Amino acid sequence: MQETTLGWEPMYEGHLPWFTRVFVAYLALVLLLSAARAISLIRRLRALRKLEQETATAMTSKFPLFWESLYAKTAAIKNLSVLTLLLSLLVFAWSTTQILVGVTMEKSTGVGFLAGAMAEVLTVFSSGILVCAVLYTFAIFFEAVLVRRKMRLNFTKSE
């Protein structure tokens, strides 16, 4: 009896270029820093709540300054989200360009190679977009909380 096994050899052996590895490290760093910043913002929001209660009774001027500093940190998260989006697009374009240059240099390019290479590029791009979405969600949440706190304080001052 003969054993007939179909051998399948992948046409694309994945290897990330240096700029993609740097981008993946950037994404990990951004996620860690954003998680730490979110925890810090949550703690400061609790302090803002206490300051809001003191301001309602004693009319101190610390609240606006504290609120502005928290709002600036929230805006920084939103700006980091935009930067991450731009870097995601840059890495996507650069990787796609390298794949297409490689395709033009080959005599024949298999569909498996092209599909595997583009799948790798799209995976990194999707990771970048996911980090953007997480950062933007953090920014939207904290901005909404800060605006509600300021509106509440303005409402209690007007009464």
DRENLUM-169038 format. One record per residue: residue number from 1; z, x, y of N, C-alpha, C in turn. Coordinates in steps of 0.02 Angstrom, whole numbers. Layout:
N
{node NUM {Z X Y} {Z X Y} {Z X Y}} ...
end
This chain:
159
{node 1 {0 42 -59} {0 0 0} {0 44 62}} {node 2 {-39 21 107} {-42 57 170} {-1 21 222}} {node 3 {34 60 259} {71 30 314} {26 32 375}} {node 4 {17 -25 402} {-24 -28 463} {22 -47 520}} {node 5 {35 0 560} {75 -14 620} {31 0 680}} {node 6 {36 -44 724} {-1 -35 785} {41 8 832}} {node 7 {14 63 851} {49 107 897} {32 88 969}} {node 8 {84 81 1008} {74 64 1079} {106 118 1120}} {node 9 {65 150 1159} {90 202 1203} {83 177 1275}} {node 10 {136 182 1311} {132 158 1380} {84 201 1421}} {node 11 {48 167 1465} {0 202 1506} {32 230 1569}} {node 12 {91 205 1585} {124 226 1646} {194 250 1629}} {node 13 {208 311 1646} {275 337 1637} {308 339 1705}} {node 14 {356 297 1714} {386 289 1780} {424 350 1803}} {node 15 {411 369 1863} {449 421 1897} {449 405 1971}} {node 16 {507 404 1999} {512 386 2070} {499 447 2113}} {node 17 {457 439 2164} {447 495 2211} {511 506 2252}} {node 18 {515 563 2285} {575 582 2321} {594 531 2374}} {node 19 {545 504 2411} {562 458 2464} {588 392 2437}} {node 20 {567 373 2377} {594 312 2346} {665 323 2323}} {node 21 {680 382 2296} {748 398 2276} {795 400 2336}} {node 22 {771 427 2392} {811 428 2453} {823 357 2477}} {node 23 {772 315 2473} {779 245 2494} {829 208 2450}} {node 24 {827 219 2385} {875 186 2340} {947 210 2356}} {node 25 {955 274 2371} {1021 299 2391} {1042 267 2457}} {node 26 {994 259 2504} {1008 225 2567} {1032 153 2555}} {node 27 {998 118 2510} {1018 49 2495} {1089 46 2467}} {node 28 {1106 91 2422} {1174 92 2394} {1225 107 2449}} {node 29 {1209 155 2492} {1255 172 2547} {1263 114 2595}} {node 30 {1209 81 2611} {1212 24 2657} {1254 -33 2627}} {node 31 {1245 -46 2563} {1285 -98 2531} {1359 -81 2531}} {node 32 {1376 -19 2516} {1447 1 2517} {1476 -3 2587}} {node 33 {1440 24 2636} {1465 21 2704} {1470 -50 2730}} {node 34 {1423 -92 2712} {1424 -161 2735} {1481 -200 2702}} {node 35 {1495 -186 2640} {1552 -218 2607} {1617 -197 2640}} {node 36 {1623 -132 2656} {1683 -109 2690} {1688 -139 2760}} {node 37 {1632 -143 2795} {1633 -173 2862} {1649 -248 2859}} {node 38 {1625 -282 2807} {1640 -354 2800} {1714 -364 2788}} {node 39 {1744 -322 2746} {1816 -327 2734} {1854 -314 2799}} {node 40 {1832 -264 2836} {1864 -248 2900} {1857 -306 2950}} {node 41 {1798 -336 2951} {1787 -393 2996} {1830 -453 2977}} {node 42 {1839 -464 2913} {1882 -519 2891} {1954 -508 2914}} {node 43 {1978 -446 2907} {2046 -430 2931} {2051 -440 3006}} {node 44 {2000 -418 3042} {2002 -424 3115} {1995 -497 3137}} {node 45 {1960 -537 3097} {1955 -609 3113} {2023 -642 3107}} {node 46 {2061 -620 3058} {2129 -647 3051} {2172 -628 3112}} {node 47 {2164 -565 3134} {2199 -543 3194} {2175 -582 3255}} {node 48 {2111 -598 3256} {2083 -637 3311} {2113 -707 3313}} {node 49 {2125 -735 3254} {2156 -801 3251} {2226 -800 3282}} {node 50 {2264 -748 3265} {2332 -741 3295} {2327 -732 3370}} {node 51 {2279 -691 3392} {2270 -678 3463} {2247 -742 3499}} {node 52 {2207 -781 3464} {2184 -845 3492} {2243 -892 3504}} {node 53 {2290 -894 3457} {2349 -936 3465} {2393 -911 3522}} {node 54 {2399 -845 3529} {2438 -817 3584} {2403 -831 3650}} {node 55 {2337 -826 3652} {2299 -836 3713} {2304 -908 3736}} {node 56 {2305 -954 3689} {2310 -1025 3707} {2377 -1040 3741}} {node 57 {2429 -1004 3723} {2493 -1017 3753} {2509 -971 3812}} {node 58 {2489 -907 3808} {2510 -859 3860} {2453 -839 3907}} {node 59 {2391 -859 3892} {2333 -843 3933} {2326 -768 3945}} {node 60 {2327 -729 3891} {2316 -657 3898} {2241 -643 3900}} {node 61 {2224 -584 3923} {2153 -568 3930} {2127 -524 3873}} {node 62 {2166 -516 3820} {2144 -475 3763} {2090 -509 3722}} {node 63 {2091 -575 3720} {2045 -611 3676} {1971 -595 3691}} {node 64 {1948 -599 3754} {1876 -586 3765} {1854 -516 3744}} {node 65 {1896 -466 3758} {1879 -398 3739} {1877 -390 3664}} {node 66 {1925 -417 3629} {1928 -414 3556} {1869 -451 3526}} {node 67 {1853 -509 3555} {1797 -550 3531} {1731 -512 3540}} {node 68 {1722 -479 3597} {1661 -441 3610} {1653 -383 3561}} {node 69 {1707 -350 3544} {1702 -294 3497} {1682 -319 3428}} {node 70 {1709 -376 3407} {1690 -404 3342} {1618 -428 3343}} {node 71 {1597 -457 3398} {1528 -481 3404} {1479 -422 3401}} {node 72 {1498 -365 3432} {1456 -306 3430} {1449 -279 3359}} {node 73 {1504 -280 3320} {1501 -258 3251} {1457 -304 3209}} {node 74 {1459 -368 3224} {1416 -416 3189} {1343 -403 3206}} {node 75 {1329 -390 3269} {1260 -374 3290} {1236 -310 3257}} {node 76 {1281 -263 3246} {1261 -200 3213} {1240 -213 3141}} {node 77 {1273 -259 3107} {1254 -277 3039} {1184 -309 3039}} {node 78 {1172 -352 3088} {1106 -384 3093} {1052 -331 3107}} {node 79 {1067 -283 3150} {1019 -230 3165} {1006 -186 3103}} {node 80 {1058 -175 3064} {1050 -136 3002} {1005 -174 2953}} {node 81 {1009 -239 2954} {966 -280 2912} {893 -271 2931}} {node 82 {880 -272 2996} {811 -262 3020} {786 -192 3002}} {node 83 {828 -142 3011} {809 -73 2994} {794 -67 2919}} {node 84 {834 -100 2878} {822 -98 2806} {756 -132 2788}} {node 85 {740 -186 2822} {676 -220 2811} {618 -173 2829}} {node 86 {623 -141 2886} {570 -95 2906} {563 -36 2858}} {node 87 {619 -9 2835} {616 46 2787} {588 22 2719}} {node 88 {604 -39 2700} {576 -67 2638} {500 -72 2643}} {node 89 {476 -95 2699} {404 -100 2709} {371 -31 2709}} {node 90 {405 17 2741} {378 85 2743} {374 116 2673}} {node 91 {426 110 2634} {426 137 2566} {374 102 2523}} {node 92 {367 36 2532} {317 -2 2495} {247 23 2512}} {node 93 {233 30 2577} {166 53 2598} {153 125 2574}} {node 94 {202 168 2580} {194 238 2561} {183 243 2485}} {node 95 {221 207 2447} {214 209 2374} {147 181 2352}} {node 96 {126 126 2383} {62 95 2366} {5 142 2383}} {node 97 {11 176 2440} {-40 225 2460} {-46 281 2409}} {node 98 {11 306 2385} {9 359 2335} {-23 335 2270}} {node 99 {-9 274 2251} {-39 247 2189} {-114 241 2198}} {node 100 {-136 215 2255} {-208 206 2266} {-244 273 2272}} {node 101 {-212 323 2301} {-242 390 2303} {-248 417 2233}} {node 102 {-198 407 2191} {-201 429 2121} {-256 393 2083}} {node 103 {-266 329 2097} {-319 291 2064} {-387 317 2084}} {node 104 {-396 335 2147} {-462 359 2168} {-478 428 2139}} {node 105 {-429 466 2120} {-440 533 2092} {-456 531 2017}} {node 106 {-440 478 1984} {-451 472 1912} {-522 447 1898}} {node 107 {-548 467 1841} {-614 443 1821} {-610 370 1799}} {node 108 {-558 355 1761} {-547 286 1741} {-473 273 1742}} {node 109 {-456 217 1769} {-386 198 1774} {-375 134 1734}} {node 110 {-325 136 1692} {-310 77 1651} {-270 26 1690}} {node 111 {-277 -35 1669} {-240 -90 1700} {-166 -81 1688}} {node 112 {-148 -54 1632} {-77 -42 1616} {-45 6 1665}} {node 113 {-81 59 1682} {-55 107 1730} {-45 75 1798}} {node 114 {-96 40 1820} {-93 8 1886} {-38 -45 1889}} {node 115 {-33 -84 1837} {19 -137 1834} {89 -106 1832}} {node 116 {98 -54 1793} {163 -21 1788} {184 11 1854}} {node 117 {137 45 1886} {152 78 1949} {169 26 2003}} {node 118 {130 -28 2006} {144 -79 2057} {209 -116 2042}} {node 119 {224 -125 1978} {288 -157 1961} {347 -115 1985}} {node 120 {341 -49 1977} {394 -5 2001} {401 -9 2077}} {node 121 {345 -9 2113} {346 -14 2186} {375 -80 2208}} {node 122 {355 -134 2176} {380 -200 2195} {454 -209 2178}} {node 123 {478 -175 2127} {549 -178 2110} {591 -146 2165}} {node 124 {570 -89 2189} {606 -55 2243} {601 -97 2307}} {node 125 {542 -124 2321} {534 -166 2380} {578 -228 2377}} {node 126 {580 -260 2319} {623 -319 2309} {697 -302 2318}} {node 127 {717 -244 2296} {787 -222 2306} {802 -215 2380}} {node 128 {755 -187 2417} {764 -181 2489} {769 -248 2523}} {node 129 {727 -295 2503} {729 -362 2532} {795 -397 2514}} {node 130 {819 -386 2454} {883 -415 2433} {940 -389 2476}} {node 131 {941 -324 2489} {993 -295 2532} {987 -323 2603}} {node 132 {926 -331 2627} {915 -362 2693} {945 -433 2696}} {node 133 {932 -470 2644} {958 -539 2642} {1034 -540 2641}} {node 134 {1065 -495 2603} {1138 -492 2600} {1167 -473 2668}} {node 135 {1137 -422 2700} {1161 -401 2766} {1153 -457 2817}} {node 136 {1096 -490 2816} {1084 -543 2864} {1131 -602 2852}} {node 137 {1147 -615 2789} {1194 -668 2773} {1264 -651 2801}} {node 138 {1286 -589 2791} {1349 -566 2821} {1348 -578 2896}} {node 139 {1295 -556 2929} {1291 -561 3002} {1293 -634 3025}} {node 140 {1256 -677 2991} {1255 -748 3010} {1324 -779 3001}} {node 141 {1356 -764 2945} {1422 -792 2932} {1473 -771 2986}} {node 142 {1476 -705 2999} {1525 -681 3048} {1509 -704 3118}} {node 143 {1445 -708 3135} {1426 -732 3201} {1446 -805 3210}} {node 144 {1436 -845 3159} {1455 -916 3163} {1530 -924 3171}} {node 145 {1568 -884 3134} {1642 -888 3140} {1664 -868 3210}} {node 146 {1634 -814 3236} {1653 -791 3303} {1635 -842 3357}} {node 147 {1577 -872 3352} {1557 -922 3401} {1603 -982 3398}} {node 148 {1621 -1004 3338} {1668 -1061 3332} {1735 -1044 3363}} {node 149 {1759 -983 3352} {1824 -964 3381} {1821 -964 3457}} {node 150 {1766 -939 3485} {1760 -938 3558} {1754 -1008 3586}} {node 151 {1716 -1051 3552} {1709 -1120 3575} {1777 -1156 3572}} {node 152 {1814 -1144 3519} {1880 -1175 3513} {1926 -1153 3568}} {node 153 {1924 -1088 3584} {1967 -1062 3638} {1945 -1092 3705}} {node 154 {1880 -1095 3718} {1856 -1124 3781} {1874 -1198 3786}} {node 155 {1873 -1233 3729} {1891 -1304 3729} {1965 -1313 3745}} {node 156 {2008 -1270 3715} {2080 -1277 3728} {2097 -1256 3799}} {node 157 {2060 -1210 3829} {2072 -1190 3898} {2052 -1245 3947}} {node 158 {2000 -1282 3930} {1976 -1334 3975} {2020 -1396 3974}} {node 159 {2059 -1404 3922} {2101 -1464 3917} {2161 -1461 3961}} 
end
